[in-house]
Amino acid sequence: MGKEEVNKVRKTIEQNPSLRKRIYNCLTGNCKEKIIGESTRIVYRIEDFALKVPRTNFLGQEEIVKEIAFFNYIENRNYPAPEFTIGVKTNDMYGILTQDLTEGGKYIVRDFGRELKQLENYKDLLRKWSEYYGALCNIFGERINTALFVQIEGNSGQLIFGDGDQLKVTPEIIEELDRDYKKKSYIIEI
């Protein structure tokens, strides 16, 4: 979740009134975008982005910042993470804008993280996933709500973590995010 990527996304949103309107509509419950995932939140595809919004009772800033802080923390330690994850808000309603990882209903194979390269063998991918998952559970002292997104192309695939907003992340991780992103620049007002 490099700062450069976040700045690119911020610039894209600020310079595109139509995109801002589409995000606003989804945050306010008037979304007409394609749904690409559903659980306690609905994930919409908006151009090259995925926007995750709660079904009811919009999450506050605290929950949004937890997920952003989680990805910032693991990316700084060379674990695989999305290239960007940003909070978006309008009034008191919040959502999480991140990469759209799907193409034609399947997850795209991408390289997330400086050390993780595309793995030729699917079993190697599962082994690497177990290593990362176990290490992070030990770091945070709890089970992490994560997802392994894989599209197999000739028995190859890649790894990305899913959700981090339910974690009871420590104040130190939030402080680290605040240091990395001055003036709360990880929240974009729509």
Accessible surface in RSA format (square Angstrom, percent):
REM  Atomic radii and reference values for relative SASA: ProtOr
REM  Chains: A
REM  Algorithm: Lee & Richards
REM  Probe-radius: 1.40
REM  Slices: 20
REM RES _ NUM      All-atoms   Total-Side   Main-Chain    Non-polar    All polar
REM                ABS   REL    ABS   REL    ABS   REL    ABS   REL    ABS   REL
RES MET A   1     3.41   1.8   0.06   0.0   3.34   8.0   0.06   0.1   3.34   4.4
RES GLY A   2    30.78  38.0   0.00   N/A  30.78  38.0  27.62  75.8   3.16   7.1
RES LYS A   3   108.22  52.8 102.98  63.2   5.23  12.5  60.64  54.6  47.58  50.7
RES GLU A   4   136.72  78.5 133.18 100.8   3.53   8.4  51.07  98.8  85.65  69.9
RES GLU A   5    49.82  28.6  49.80  37.7   0.02   0.0  13.01  25.2  36.81  30.1
RES VAL A   6     1.92   1.3   1.92   1.7   0.00   0.0   1.92   1.7   0.00   0.0
RES ASN A   7    86.14  59.4  81.85  79.1   4.29  10.3  25.22  60.7  60.92  58.9
RES LYS A   8   124.22  60.6 119.11  73.1   5.11  12.2  81.54  73.4  42.69  45.5
RES VAL A   9     6.72   4.4   5.65   5.1   1.07   2.6   6.72   5.8   0.00   0.0
RES ARG A  10    52.54  22.1  52.54  26.8   0.00   0.0  27.21  37.2  25.33  15.4
RES LYS A  11   124.32  60.6 122.90  75.4   1.41   3.4  67.01  60.3  57.30  61.0
RES THR A  12    58.45  41.6  50.60  51.3   7.85  18.7  32.15  43.2  26.30  39.8
RES ILE A  13     0.00   0.0   0.00   0.0   0.00   0.0   0.00   0.0   0.00   0.0
RES GLU A  14    97.54  56.0  73.58  55.7  23.96  57.1  25.49  49.3  72.05  58.8
RES GLN A  15   124.16  69.4  93.52  68.3  30.64  72.9  40.56  86.3  83.60  63.4
RES ASN A  16    41.30  28.5  40.52  39.2   0.78   1.9   9.05  21.8  32.26  31.2
RES PRO A  17   104.88  76.4  98.78  90.0   6.10  22.2 100.56  83.0   4.32  26.9
RES SER A  18    68.48  57.9  58.88  78.6   9.60  22.1  43.49  92.6  24.99  35.0
RES LEU A  19     0.06   0.0   0.06   0.0   0.00   0.0   0.06   0.0   0.00   0.0
RES ARG A  20    68.04  28.6  67.64  34.5   0.40   1.0  17.21  23.5  50.83  30.8
RES LYS A  21   117.59  57.4 114.05  70.0   3.55   8.4  77.12  69.4  40.48  43.1
RES ARG A  22    70.85  29.7  70.00  35.7   0.85   2.0  25.81  35.3  45.04  27.3
RES ILE A  23     0.00   0.0   0.00   0.0   0.00   0.0   0.00   0.0   0.00   0.0
RES TYR A  24    76.82  35.9  76.82  43.7   0.00   0.0  40.16  30.2  36.66  45.2
RES ASN A  25    39.62  27.3  39.62  38.3   0.00   0.0   3.12   7.5  36.50  35.3
RES CYS A  26     2.94   2.2   0.17   0.2   2.77   6.5   0.00   0.0   2.94   3.2
RES LEU A  27     0.00   0.0   0.00   0.0   0.00   0.0   0.00   0.0   0.00   0.0
RES THR A  28    35.76  25.4  13.60  13.8  22.16  52.8  14.80  19.9  20.96  31.7
RES GLY A  29    61.39  75.7   0.00   N/A  61.39  75.7  31.18  85.6  30.21  67.7
RES ASN A  30    86.53  59.7  77.41  74.8   9.12  22.0  22.41  53.9  64.12  62.0
RES CYS A  31    29.94  22.6   1.75   2.0  28.18  66.2   2.01   5.1  27.93  30.1
RES LYS A  32   191.57  93.5 152.59  93.6  38.98  92.8 119.92 107.9  71.65  76.3
RES GLU A  33    33.55  19.3  22.29  16.9  11.26  26.8   1.99   3.9  31.55  25.8
RES LYS A  34   127.45  62.2 112.01  68.7  15.44  36.8  84.61  76.2  42.84  45.6
RES ILE A  35    79.14  45.0  58.24  43.4  20.90  50.4  58.24  41.9  20.90  56.7
RES ILE A  36    36.89  21.0  10.47   7.8  26.41  63.7  19.25  13.9  17.63  47.9
RES GLY A  37    25.07  30.9   0.00   N/A  25.07  30.9  24.46  67.1   0.61   1.4
RES GLU A  38   107.66  61.8  69.86  52.9  37.80  90.0  17.61  34.1  90.05  73.5
RES SER A  39    77.11  65.2  54.46  72.7  22.65  52.2  55.22 117.6  21.89  30.7
RES THR A  40   109.21  77.7  97.93  99.3  11.28  26.9  86.23 115.8  22.99  34.8
RES ARG A  41    17.17   7.2  16.85   8.6   0.33   0.8   6.98   9.5  10.19   6.2
RES ILE A  42    26.02  14.8  26.02  19.4   0.00   0.0  26.02  18.7   0.00   0.0
RES VAL A  43    28.12  18.5  28.12  25.5   0.00   0.0  28.12  24.4   0.00   0.0
RES TYR A  44    23.79  11.1  23.79  13.5   0.00   0.0   3.52   2.6  20.27  25.0
RES ARG A  45    88.47  37.1  84.57  43.1   3.90   9.3  11.09  15.2  77.38  46.9
RES ILE A  46     0.00   0.0   0.00   0.0   0.00   0.0   0.00   0.0   0.00   0.0
RES GLU A  47    65.10  37.4  54.62  41.3  10.48  25.0  32.94  63.7  32.16  26.3
RES ASP A  48   108.84  76.2 100.61 100.1   8.22  19.4  28.59  67.3  80.25  80.0
RES PHE A  49    15.50   7.8  15.50   9.6   0.00   0.0  15.50   9.4   0.00   0.0
RES ALA A  50     4.52   4.2   4.52   7.0   0.00   0.0   4.52   6.4   0.00   0.0
RES LEU A  51     0.00   0.0   0.00   0.0   0.00   0.0   0.00   0.0   0.00   0.0
RES LYS A  52    19.04   9.3  18.37  11.3   0.67   1.6  11.09  10.0   7.94   8.5
RES VAL A  53     5.70   3.8   5.70   5.2   0.00   0.0   5.70   5.0   0.00   0.0
RES PRO A  54    12.04   8.8   7.88   7.2   4.15  15.1   7.88   6.5   4.15  25.8
RES ARG A  55   120.69  50.7  92.43  47.1  28.26  67.3  43.38  59.3  77.31  46.9
RES THR A  56   101.61  72.3  87.90  89.1  13.71  32.7  69.80  93.7  31.82  48.1
RES ASN A  57   136.52  94.1 111.49 107.7  25.02  60.3  39.25  94.5  97.27  94.0
RES PHE A  58    63.51  31.8  40.12  24.9  23.39  60.9  40.17  24.4  23.34  66.8
RES LEU A  59    37.51  20.9  34.73  24.8   2.79   7.0  37.48  26.3   0.03   0.1
RES GLY A  60    31.40  38.7   0.00   N/A  31.40  38.7  25.63  70.3   5.77  12.9
RES GLN A  61    64.55  36.1  60.02  43.9   4.53  10.8  15.19  32.3  49.36  37.4
RES GLU A  62   117.95  67.7 106.94  80.9  11.00  26.2  43.70  84.5  74.25  60.6
RES GLU A  63    53.33  30.6  53.33  40.3   0.00   0.0  11.37  22.0  41.96  34.3
RES ILE A  64     1.09   0.6   1.09   0.8   0.00   0.0   1.09   0.8   0.00   0.0
RES VAL A  65    10.60   7.0  10.60   9.6   0.00   0.0  10.60   9.2   0.00   0.0
RES LYS A  66    40.84  19.9  40.84  25.1   0.00   0.0  10.94   9.9  29.90  31.8
RES GLU A  67     0.28   0.2   0.28   0.2   0.00   0.0   0.00   0.0   0.28   0.2
RES ILE A  68     0.00   0.0   0.00   0.0   0.00   0.0   0.00   0.0   0.00   0.0
RES ALA A  69     0.28   0.3   0.00   0.0   0.28   0.6   0.00   0.0   0.28   0.7
RES PHE A  70     0.03   0.0   0.03   0.0   0.00   0.0   0.03   0.0   0.00   0.0
RES PHE A  71     2.96   1.5   2.96   1.8   0.00   0.0   2.96   1.8   0.00   0.0
RES ASN A  72     3.88   2.7   3.88   3.7   0.00   0.0   0.00   0.0   3.88   3.7
RES TYR A  73    31.52  14.7  31.52  17.9   0.00   0.0   8.05   6.0  23.47  28.9
RES ILE A  74     0.00   0.0   0.00   0.0   0.00   0.0   0.00   0.0   0.00   0.0
RES GLU A  75    30.91  17.7  30.07  22.8   0.83   2.0   6.39  12.4  24.52  20.0
RES ASN A  76    67.32  46.4  41.81  40.4  25.50  61.4  14.82  35.7  52.49  50.7
RES ARG A  77    99.14  41.6  78.39  40.0  20.75  49.4  37.92  51.8  61.21  37.1
RES ASN A  78    49.59  34.2  44.74  43.2   4.85  11.7   5.01  12.1  44.57  43.1
RES TYR A  79    33.40  15.6  33.05  18.8   0.35   0.9  14.20  10.7  19.20  23.7
RES PRO A  80     0.25   0.2   0.18   0.2   0.07   0.2   0.18   0.1   0.07   0.4
RES ALA A  81     3.49   3.2   0.00   0.0   3.49   7.9   0.00   0.0   3.49   9.2
RES PRO A  82     5.87   4.3   5.73   5.2   0.14   0.5   5.73   4.7   0.14   0.9
RES GLU A  83    68.94  39.6  64.41  48.7   4.53  10.8  24.34  47.1  44.60  36.4
RES PHE A  84    14.71   7.4  14.71   9.1   0.00   0.0  14.71   8.9   0.00   0.0
RES THR A  85     0.24   0.2   0.14   0.1   0.09   0.2   0.12   0.2   0.11   0.2
RES ILE A  86     0.02   0.0   0.02   0.0   0.00   0.0   0.02   0.0   0.00   0.0
RES GLY A  87     0.00   0.0   0.00   N/A   0.00   0.0   0.00   0.0   0.00   0.0
RES VAL A  88     0.00   0.0   0.00   0.0   0.00   0.0   0.00   0.0   0.00   0.0
RES LYS A  89    38.81  18.9  38.81  23.8   0.00   0.0  13.20  11.9  25.61  27.3
RES THR A  90     5.50   3.9   5.50   5.6   0.00   0.0   0.00   0.0   5.50   8.3
RES ASN A  91    97.24  67.1  83.13  80.3  14.11  34.0  30.64  73.7  66.60  64.4
RES ASP A  92   125.73  88.1 114.62 114.1  11.11  26.3  34.91  82.2  90.83  90.6
RES MET A  93    46.65  24.2  46.65  30.9   0.00   0.0  30.75  26.1  15.90  21.1
RES TYR A  94    20.20   9.4  20.20  11.5   0.00   0.0   6.34   4.8  13.86  17.1
RES GLY A  95     0.14   0.2   0.00   N/A   0.14   0.2   0.14   0.4   0.00   0.0
RES ILE A  96     0.82   0.5   0.82   0.6   0.00   0.0   0.82   0.6   0.00   0.0
RES LEU A  97     0.08   0.0   0.08   0.1   0.00   0.0   0.08   0.1   0.00   0.0
RES THR A  98    16.84  12.0  16.84  17.1   0.00   0.0  15.39  20.7   1.45   2.2
RES GLN A  99    10.07   5.6   8.27   6.0   1.79   4.3   3.80   8.1   6.26   4.8
RES ASP A 100     6.27   4.4   3.36   3.3   2.90   6.9   2.24   5.3   4.03   4.0
RES LEU A 101    16.64   9.3  15.00  10.7   1.64   4.1  15.00  10.5   1.64   4.4
RES THR A 102    16.65  11.8  12.73  12.9   3.93   9.4   8.53  11.5   8.12  12.3
RES GLU A 103   125.23  71.9 113.19  85.6  12.04  28.7  39.00  75.4  86.23  70.4
RES GLY A 104    79.27  97.8   0.00   N/A  79.27  97.8  41.70 114.4  37.57  84.1
RES GLY A 105    64.36  79.4   0.00   N/A  64.36  79.4  33.35  91.5  31.01  69.5
RES LYS A 106   133.37  65.1 129.77  79.6   3.60   8.6  76.19  68.6  57.18  60.9
RES TYR A 107    72.72  34.0  71.14  40.5   1.58   4.1  43.06  32.4  29.66  36.6
RES ILE A 108    43.86  25.0  35.07  26.1   8.78  21.2  35.91  25.9   7.95  21.6
RES VAL A 109    29.67  19.5   9.72   8.8  19.94  48.1  11.35   9.9  18.31  49.7
RES ARG A 110    77.46  32.5  71.10  36.2   6.36  15.1  25.91  35.4  51.56  31.2
RES ASP A 111    62.21  43.6  43.60  43.4  18.61  44.0  25.90  61.0  36.30  36.2
RES PHE A 112     5.24   2.6   4.09   2.5   1.15   3.0   5.11   3.1   0.13   0.4
RES GLY A 113    24.04  29.6   0.00   N/A  24.04  29.6   9.12  25.0  14.92  33.4
RES ARG A 114   139.60  58.6 119.47  60.9  20.14  47.9  78.40 107.1  61.20  37.1
RES GLU A 115   118.42  68.0  95.52  72.3  22.90  54.5  37.31  72.2  81.11  66.2
RES LEU A 116     6.02   3.4   3.09   2.2   2.93   7.4   5.67   4.0   0.35   0.9
RES LYS A 117   123.95  60.5 120.79  74.1   3.16   7.5  86.78  78.1  37.17  39.6
RES GLN A 118    84.78  47.4  66.54  48.6  18.25  43.4  17.89  38.1  66.89  50.7
RES LEU A 119    32.90  18.3  31.25  22.4   1.65   4.2  32.73  23.0   0.17   0.5
RES GLU A 120   134.38  77.1 123.13  93.2  11.25  26.8  64.68 125.1  69.70  56.9
RES ASN A 121    62.08  42.8  61.70  59.6   0.38   0.9  10.48  25.2  51.60  49.9
RES TYR A 122    68.84  32.1  68.61  39.0   0.22   0.6  37.55  28.2  31.28  38.6
RES LYS A 123   159.02  77.6 153.81  94.4   5.20  12.4  97.44  87.7  61.57  65.6
RES ASP A 124    55.63  39.0  55.49  55.2   0.14   0.3   1.80   4.2  53.83  53.7
RES LEU A 125     0.09   0.1   0.09   0.1   0.00   0.0   0.09   0.1   0.00   0.0
RES LEU A 126    68.74  38.3  68.16  48.8   0.59   1.5  68.43  48.1   0.31   0.8
RES ARG A 127   123.12  51.7 115.60  58.9   7.52  17.9  70.93  96.9  52.18  31.6
RES LYS A 128    54.32  26.5  54.32  33.3   0.00   0.0  11.33  10.2  42.98  45.8
RES TRP A 129    44.51  17.9  44.51  21.5   0.00   0.0  21.26  11.3  23.25  37.7
RES SER A 130    68.94  58.3  57.56  76.8  11.38  26.2  35.18  74.9  33.76  47.3
RES GLU A 131    85.15  48.9  70.68  53.5  14.47  34.5  47.62  92.1  37.53  30.6
RES TYR A 132    24.34  11.4  23.99  13.6   0.35   0.9  18.17  13.7   6.17   7.6
RES TYR A 133    52.43  24.5  52.43  29.8   0.00   0.0  47.15  35.4   5.28   6.5
RES GLY A 134    30.18  37.2   0.00   N/A  30.18  37.2  29.37  80.6   0.81   1.8
RES ALA A 135    35.78  32.9  27.39  42.3   8.39  19.1  33.03  46.5   2.75   7.3
RES LEU A 136     0.02   0.0   0.02   0.0   0.00   0.0   0.02   0.0   0.00   0.0
RES CYS A 137    25.95  19.6  22.91  25.6   3.04   7.1  18.73  47.4   7.22   7.8
RES ASN A 138   126.88  87.5 100.51  97.1  26.37  63.5  28.92  69.6  97.96  94.7
RES ILE A 139    79.06  45.0  45.51  33.9  33.55  80.9  53.43  38.5  25.63  69.6
RES PHE A 140    26.87  13.4   3.86   2.4  23.02  59.9   8.58   5.2  18.29  52.4
RES GLY A 141    66.76  82.3   0.00   N/A  66.76  82.3  34.33  94.2  32.43  72.6
RES GLU A 142    45.62  26.2  32.42  24.5  13.21  31.4  32.12  62.1  13.50  11.0
RES ARG A 143   177.82  74.7 156.14  79.6  21.68  51.6  65.84  90.0 111.97  67.9
RES ILE A 144     0.84   0.5   0.05   0.0   0.79   1.9   0.05   0.0   0.79   2.1
RES ASN A 145    63.65  43.9  57.84  55.9   5.81  14.0  19.32  46.5  44.33  42.8
RES THR A 146    34.73  24.7   2.47   2.5  32.26  76.9   1.65   2.2  33.08  50.0
RES ALA A 147    33.21  30.5  27.60  42.6   5.61  12.8  33.21  46.8   0.00   0.0
RES LEU A 148    49.11  27.3  22.58  16.2  26.53  66.7  22.58  15.9  26.53  71.4
RES PHE A 149    48.05  24.0  42.55  26.4   5.50  14.3  43.30  26.3   4.75  13.6
RES VAL A 150    34.59  22.8   9.92   9.0  24.67  59.4  10.76   9.4  23.83  64.6
RES GLN A 151    39.00  21.8  34.76  25.4   4.24  10.1   8.28  17.6  30.72  23.3
RES ILE A 152    99.06  56.4  73.40  54.7  25.66  61.8  73.40  52.9  25.66  69.6
RES GLU A 153    98.02  56.3  83.41  63.1  14.61  34.8  33.65  65.1  64.37  52.6
RES GLY A 154    78.53  96.8   0.00   N/A  78.53  96.8  44.84 123.0  33.69  75.5
RES ASN A 155    77.28  53.3  73.31  70.8   3.97   9.6  26.42  63.6  50.85  49.2
RES SER A 156     5.29   4.5   5.29   7.1   0.00   0.0   2.55   5.4   2.74   3.8
RES GLY A 157     0.18   0.2   0.00   N/A   0.18   0.2   0.00   0.0   0.18   0.4
RES GLN A 158     9.42   5.3   7.02   5.1   2.40   5.7   4.08   8.7   5.34   4.0
RES LEU A 159     0.50   0.3   0.00   0.0   0.50   1.3   0.23   0.2   0.28   0.7
RES ILE A 160     3.87   2.2   3.87   2.9   0.00   0.0   3.87   2.8   0.00   0.0
RES PHE A 161     2.23   1.1   0.02   0.0   2.21   5.7   0.02   0.0   2.21   6.3
RES GLY A 162     9.80  12.1   0.00   N/A   9.80  12.1   6.52  17.9   3.28   7.3
RES ASP A 163    43.85  30.7  43.27  43.1   0.58   1.4   2.49   5.8  41.37  41.3
RES GLY A 164     0.97   1.2   0.00   N/A   0.97   1.2   0.97   2.7   0.00   0.0
RES ASP A 165     1.33   0.9   0.21   0.2   1.13   2.7   0.00   0.0   1.33   1.3
RES GLN A 166   100.53  56.2  81.60  59.6  18.93  45.1  29.05  61.8  71.49  54.2
RES LEU A 167     4.46   2.5   3.13   2.2   1.33   3.3   3.82   2.7   0.64   1.7
RES LYS A 168   159.01  77.6 141.49  86.8  17.52  41.7 106.44  95.8  52.57  56.0
RES VAL A 169    17.37  11.4   0.80   0.7  16.56  39.9   0.97   0.8  16.40  44.5
RES THR A 170    61.85  44.0  59.34  60.2   2.51   6.0  58.10  78.0   3.75   5.7
RES PRO A 171    90.66  66.1  84.61  77.1   6.05  22.0  90.34  74.6   0.32   2.0
RES GLU A 172   112.56  64.6 108.61  82.2   3.95   9.4  59.11 114.3  53.45  43.6
RES ILE A 173    10.64   6.1   9.42   7.0   1.21   2.9  10.16   7.3   0.48   1.3
RES ILE A 174    44.87  25.5  44.87  33.4   0.00   0.0  44.87  32.3   0.00   0.0
RES GLU A 175    92.26  53.0  90.91  68.8   1.34   3.2  32.22  62.3  60.04  49.0
RES GLU A 176    23.30  13.4  23.30  17.6   0.00   0.0   9.47  18.3  13.84  11.3
RES LEU A 177     0.02   0.0   0.02   0.0   0.00   0.0   0.02   0.0   0.00   0.0
RES ASP A 178    44.83  31.4  37.14  37.0   7.69  18.2  21.01  49.5  23.82  23.8
RES ARG A 179   143.73  60.3 136.20  69.4   7.53  17.9  70.59  96.5  73.15  44.3
RES ASP A 180    36.61  25.6  30.67  30.5   5.94  14.0   3.78   8.9  32.82  32.7
RES TYR A 181     7.57   3.5   5.85   3.3   1.72   4.5   5.95   4.5   1.62   2.0
RES LYS A 182   139.75  68.2 132.72  81.4   7.03  16.7 105.68  95.1  34.07  36.3
RES LYS A 183   200.05  97.6 159.42  97.8  40.63  96.7 116.61 105.0  83.44  88.9
RES LYS A 184   104.40  50.9  98.25  60.3   6.15  14.6  67.19  60.5  37.21  39.6
RES SER A 185    36.58  30.9  32.39  43.2   4.19   9.6  28.85  61.4   7.72  10.8
RES TYR A 186     2.57   1.2   2.57   1.5   0.00   0.0   0.30   0.2   2.27   2.8
RES ILE A 187    23.10  13.1  11.73   8.7  11.37  27.4  11.73   8.4  11.37  30.9
RES ILE A 188     2.42   1.4   2.34   1.7   0.08   0.2   2.42   1.7   0.00   0.0
RES GLU A 189    96.84  55.6  86.62  65.5  10.21  24.3  58.25 112.7  38.59  31.5
RES ILE A 190    24.32  13.8   2.43   1.8  21.89  52.8  12.69   9.1  11.62  31.5
END  Absolute sums over single chains surface
CHAIN  1 A     9758.6       7996.0       1762.6       4871.3       4887.3
END  Absolute sums over all chains
TOTAL          9758.6       7996.0       1762.6       4871.3       4887.3
